[in-house]
C-alpha cells in the first residue's frame, strides 16, 4: 500500500481541530451549481498536513448525495457510493432501523427530513479571536450566489464535558496511519489500534479488503484523481475521503438530573453515582472497572488511567452495568470471549442462574464497528445542582452536534446505533435501551424499553424503571467528506 497523502485529505479526519474552540456548521443547499463550483475552487479547505505552529483557522466541506446531484455529478457515479449514503438517513425504513421514531422521527426534525436534506455541510473552525472574521470572509459573494443556508449550527466550549456534565471525547481509536498492521488477522486480545481503511476510503480495512466506492475510467476529466490500489487501471474518486454522519442531539439536562435526584431520594452525591452507572464513567471520566496492568495497544499514554481497561474483570456487570452507555458503544471485546466458561457453567448461565456477559456480542468484535467521533456541544453549561432549579422561559436548547467518520456507514455507525444503542436485548439485558440515547418507544416483543438494571456484586441488584427520553434527535444526514482531488473534480464536473 502506498503512503497516505495528507495534502489530499481534509484535516478533520486526522486532527479534529480540538485546539480551535470556536466552530460553526453551515448546512446549505445549492441554488446555482456554477457559482457553487466557483466557490469550491477558491475555498480555503484545510488539509491534514501537520503544521507548526498549527493553523488558527480551518474549513472542511462535505456533500450529501442530493448535493452531488445538485453539482451535476452523474447518477452513474453517485451509484458507486454506498446504498446508505445515497438513500439517506431520513428514509422511513432507515429511520426505524436507527430508532428515529416517535419524537425522533424525521418529520419532526428541524432539518434533514426526507426530500429536504442539506446539499452540503461546511464546517468552520477557529480560535476565538479569529472566528468571526474567518467565517465572514469565507461567506463571500460566490457563497451568496451559490448557496441557500438552511441553518447554521453554533457550538459551545464546555471544557471537555458534554452537556449532562460528564467528560467526553476520552476514548478514540488509534488509526494505523503507517499501515503496519497485518490484515486480515485474528485478534485474541482487545486493542485500540484500528486499520486505516475503517476510516478512510481506498485503504484496507479490518477484513483486509478495500471498501467498495466509485471507480472511474481514466480520461481527461479524471486525470487529477489517484489510481485505485486494487484496480490500477481505474481512478479512485473516494480515495482519501470518508463518510461523515451528522446528528443534532438535543439533551434534556434538567430532566436528566431531576430524574436522578428523585431516584436518589434527594441526595446529589447518590444521584451523581447513579448517573455514572448509566453513563459508564464518573463525571471526571474515570472508568467504573479497574485499570489493568497489561498495556492495551493503541492506548494514548496520557489517558492510561482512563482507558487501559476492558470489561473482562466485570463479567456480571456489577461495576459497570451491561446497559451503560459507554459499555454499549464500545464493549472492548476481542474476536473471541476472553474467558470461556466450562460446559456446566455455560449451561447454568443459559438457564438464567448465573451472570451473563461471557458472550458479550460474540459475533460482533468491536474492531469492525469503531467510529471516529468529531462532534461538538452546543448550548450553555448547566451544573447538576443548578439543573434542579426551574429553567427560565424560552431557555435555549443544549445538546451535541454528533459527527462521526467511518468508511462503512452500515457496518460502523448504523450497526452501533441499531445493534448496540437501540437494542433492548444487548448483552442479555431485557426491556432497556441506551439509558442516554434510548427513545423509550415500545417495540414488538418488548413493550417496555425504559428500564435500567444495575446488577449486584454478591447482593441483590437494582432495577430503575420509567426512564424518560433524555435525548431527542433534531436533525441528521449522511455526507461524503471528499479528498482535495475529489473536491477539484466536483468543482469541474459537468
Residue pairs with C-beta under 8 A, 6 or more apart in sequence:
1 179
1 203
1 204
1 229
2 229
4 177
4 196
4 200
4 203
4 240
5 226
5 240
6 14
6 47
6 48
6 49
6 50
7 47
7 48
7 49
7 484
8 47
8 226
8 239
8 240
8 483
8 484
8 485
9 47
9 48
9 200
9 240
9 241
9 483
9 484
10 45
10 46
10 47
10 48
10 60
10 61
10 241
10 481
10 482
10 483
10 484
11 17
11 46
11 47
11 48
11 49
11 58
11 60
12 58
12 60
12 123
12 374
12 405
12 481
13 48
13 199
13 200
13 242
13 372
13 405
13 481
14 48
15 48
15 54
15 58
16 374
17 23
17 58
17 125
18 169
19 54
19 127
20 56
20 57
20 58
20 125
20 126
20 127
21 127
21 128
21 157
22 125
22 126
22 127
22 128
22 131
22 155
22 157
23 123
23 124
23 125
23 126
23 154
23 155
23 376
24 123
24 124
24 131
24 135
24 152
24 153
24 154
24 155
25 121
25 122
25 123
25 124
25 152
25 153
25 155
25 246
25 401
26 121
26 122
26 123
26 124
26 149
26 152
26 153
27 111
27 112
27 118
27 120
27 121
27 149
27 150
27 151
27 152
27 153
27 477
28 118
28 119
28 120
28 122
28 147
28 148
28 149
28 150
29 67
29 70
29 118
29 119
29 120
29 147
29 148
29 150
30 36
30 67
30 70
30 71
30 119
30 120
30 146
30 147
30 148
31 145
31 146
31 147
31 148
32 145
32 146
33 70
33 71
33 72
35 142
35 145
35 146
36 70
36 71
36 146
36 147
37 71
37 490
37 491
37 492
37 493
38 142
38 146
38 491
39 140
39 142
39 143
39 145
39 146
39 147
40 61
40 487
40 490
40 491
41 488
41 491
41 492
42 142
43 59
43 61
43 138
44 57
44 59
44 138
45 59
45 60
45 61
45 484
45 487
46 55
46 57
46 58
46 59
46 60
47 484
56 126
56 127
56 130
57 124
57 125
57 126
57 127
57 130
57 131
57 134
58 124
58 125
58 126
59 122
59 123
59 124
59 125
59 134
59 138
60 122
60 123
60 125
60 481
61 120
61 121
61 122
61 123
61 481
61 482
61 487
62 120
62 121
62 123
62 244
62 479
62 480
62 481
62 482
63 71
63 119
63 120
63 121
63 479
63 480
63 482
63 490
64 88
64 117
64 118
64 119
64 120
64 121
64 477
64 478
64 479
64 480
65 78
65 81
65 85
65 86
65 87
65 88
65 117
65 478
65 480
66 88
66 117
66 119
67 118
67 119
67 120
67 479
68 77
68 78
68 480
68 490
69 75
69 78
70 119
71 490
71 493
72 493
72 494
73 490
73 493
74 493
77 214
77 216
77 237
78 86
78 214
79 86
80 212
80 213
80 214
80 215
80 237
81 213
81 214
81 238
81 480
82 212
82 243
82 408
82 409
82 410
83 410
84 94
84 409
84 410
84 414
84 478
85 243
85 409
85 478
85 480
87 94
88 94
88 114
88 117
88 477
88 478
89 95
89 98
89 100
89 106
89 112
89 245
89 247
89 476
89 477
89 478
90 100
90 106
90 109
90 112
90 113
90 114
90 117
90 476
90 477
91 114
92 106
92 114
94 414
95 101
95 104
95 105
95 106
97 414
97 418
98 414
98 417
98 418
98 422
99 417
99 418
99 421
99 422
99 433
99 437
99 438
99 439
99 441
100 106
100 439
100 473
100 476
101 439
101 441
102 439
102 440
102 441
102 469
103 439
103 469
103 472
103 473
104 439
104 472
104 473
106 112
106 113
106 114
106 476
107 113
109 473
109 474
109 475
109 476
110 151
110 248
110 474
110 475
111 118
111 150
111 151
111 248
111 474
111 475
112 118
112 475
112 476
112 477
117 477
118 150
118 477
119 147
120 147
120 479
121 244
121 246
121 477
121 479
122 138
124 131
124 134
124 135
124 138
126 134
126 135
151 475
153 248
153 378
153 401
154 378
155 376
155 377
155 378
155 401
156 376
156 377
156 378
156 379
156 380
156 381
157 377
158 377
158 381
160 167
160 168
160 169
161 167
161 168
161 283
161 377
161 381
162 168
162 251
162 377
162 400
163 251
163 253
163 377
163 379
163 381
163 382
163 398
163 399
163 400
164 251
164 253
164 256
164 257
164 275
164 279
164 436
164 470
165 253
165 283
165 382
165 383
165 384
166 275
166 276
166 279
166 281
166 282
166 283
166 285
167 281
167 283
167 284
167 285
168 377
169 373
170 281
170 285
170 303
170 306
170 307
171 192
171 303
171 306
171 307
171 326
171 330
172 372
172 373
173 192
173 193
173 194
173 198
173 199
173 298
173 370
173 372
174 192
174 193
174 194
174 298
174 299
174 300
175 193
175 194
175 196
175 198
175 199
175 200
175 372
176 193
176 194
176 195
176 196
177 196
179 195
179 196
179 203
179 204
181 193
181 195
183 195
183 197
183 204
183 205
183 206
183 207
183 208
184 206
184 207
184 208
186 335
187 334
187 335
187 365
187 367
188 334
188 335
188 336
189 334
189 338
190 296
190 310
190 332
190 333
190 334
190 338
190 366
191 296
191 297
191 298
191 334
191 367
192 296
192 297
192 298
192 299
192 307
193 297
193 298
194 206
194 298
194 367
194 370
195 203
195 204
195 205
195 206
195 367
196 203
196 204
197 203
197 204
197 205
197 206
197 209
197 210
197 211
197 407
198 205
198 206
198 367
198 370
198 406
198 407
198 408
198 412
199 242
199 372
199 405
199 406
199 407
200 240
200 241
200 242
200 407
201 210
201 211
201 213
201 236
201 238
201 239
201 240
201 241
201 242
201 243
201 407
202 210
202 213
202 226
202 228
202 229
202 236
202 238
202 239
202 240
202 241
203 210
203 229
203 239
204 210
205 211
205 407
205 408
206 367
206 368
207 368
210 228
210 229
210 230
211 407
211 408
213 236
213 237
213 238
213 239
214 237
214 238
215 228
215 231
215 234
215 235
215 236
215 237
216 222
216 225
216 234
216 235
216 236
216 237
217 234
217 235
218 233
218 234
218 235
221 489
221 492
221 493
222 235
222 237
222 489
224 485
224 488
224 489
225 235
225 236
225 237
225 239
225 485
225 486
225 489
226 235
226 236
226 239
226 240
226 485
227 233
227 234
227 235
227 236
228 234
228 235
228 236
228 239
229 236
229 239
237 482
237 486
237 489
238 480
238 482
238 483
238 486
239 483
239 485
240 483
240 484
240 485
240 486
241 480
241 481
241 482
241 483
241 486
242 405
242 406
242 407
242 480
242 481
243 405
243 406
243 407
243 408
243 409
243 478
243 479
243 480
243 481
244 374
244 403
244 404
244 405
244 478
244 479
244 480
244 481
245 371
245 402
245 403
245 404
245 405
245 406
245 409
245 413
245 476
245 478
245 479
246 401
246 402
246 403
246 475
246 476
246 477
246 479
247 401
247 402
247 473
247 475
247 476
248 399
248 400
248 401
248 402
248 473
248 474
248 475
248 476
249 399
249 400
249 401
249 402
249 437
249 471
249 472
249 473
249 474
250 397
250 398
250 399
250 471
250 472
250 473
250 474
251 398
251 399
251 400
251 470
251 471
252 468
252 469
252 470
252 471
252 472
253 382
253 387
253 398
254 382
254 387
254 388
254 391
255 468
255 470
256 275
256 387
256 470
257 271
257 275
257 384
257 387
257 388
258 387
258 388
259 467
259 468
259 470
260 271
260 272
260 274
260 275
261 268
261 271
261 388
263 271
263 274
263 464
264 270
264 271
264 273
264 274
268 384
268 385
271 384
272 282
272 283
272 384
274 464
275 283
276 282
276 283
276 288
277 288
277 320
277 321
277 324
277 452
277 454
278 321
278 324
278 325
278 435
278 436
278 452
279 324
279 325
279 326
279 435
279 436
280 287
280 288
280 320
280 321
280 324
280 325
280 326
280 327
281 287
281 288
281 306
281 326
282 288
285 306
286 305
286 306
287 306
287 307
287 309
287 320
288 314
288 319
288 320
288 324
289 309
289 310
289 311
289 313
289 314
289 319
289 320
290 309
290 313
291 304
291 305
291 308
291 309
292 308
292 309
292 310
292 313
295 308
296 307
296 308
296 309
296 310
299 307
299 308
300 307
309 332
310 332
310 333
310 338
311 317
311 320
311 327
311 331
311 332
311 333
311 357
311 360
312 338
312 339
314 320
314 357
315 339
315 355
315 357
315 358
316 355
316 356
316 357
316 455
316 457
317 327
317 355
317 356
317 357
317 427
317 455
318 355
318 455
318 456
318 457
318 458
318 461
319 457
320 326
320 327
321 327
321 452
321 453
321 454
321 455
322 328
322 356
322 357
322 360
322 426
322 427
322 428
322 429
322 453
322 455
323 426
323 427
323 429
323 432
323 434
323 435
323 452
323 453
324 435
325 434
325 435
325 436
325 437
327 427
328 420
328 421
328 426
328 427
328 434
329 416
329 420
329 421
329 434
330 366
330 370
331 360
331 361
331 366
331 420
331 427
332 366
333 360
333 361
333 365
333 366
334 365
334 366
335 365
335 367
337 358
337 359
337 360
337 362
339 358
340 358
341 349
341 358
345 354
346 358
348 354
349 355
349 356
349 358
355 455
356 427
356 428
357 427
357 428
360 427
361 419
361 420
361 426
361 427
364 415
364 419
368 411
368 412
369 411
369 412
369 415
369 416
369 420
370 406
370 412
371 404
371 405
371 406
371 412
371 413
371 416
372 404
372 405
372 406
373 402
373 403
373 404
374 403
374 404
374 405
375 400
375 401
375 402
375 403
375 404
376 400
376 401
376 403
377 398
377 399
377 400
377 401
378 397
378 398
378 399
378 400
378 401
379 396
379 397
379 398
379 399
380 396
380 398
382 398
397 474
399 471
399 474
404 412
404 413
405 481
406 412
406 413
409 478
419 426
420 426
420 434
421 433
421 434
421 437
421 438
422 433
422 434
422 437
422 438
422 439
423 433
424 430
424 431
424 432
424 433
424 443
424 446
424 449
425 446
429 453
430 446
430 451
431 446
431 448
431 449
431 450
431 451
432 438
432 449
432 450
432 451
432 452
432 453
432 467
433 439
433 440
433 449
435 452
435 467
435 470
436 470
436 471
437 471
438 449
438 450
438 467
438 469
439 449
439 469
440 449
440 450
440 467
440 468
440 469
441 449
442 448
442 449
443 449
448 465
450 465
450 466
450 467
450 468
451 463
451 464
451 465
451 467
452 463
452 464
452 465
452 467
453 461
453 462
453 463
453 464
454 461
454 462
454 463
454 464
455 461
456 462
482 490
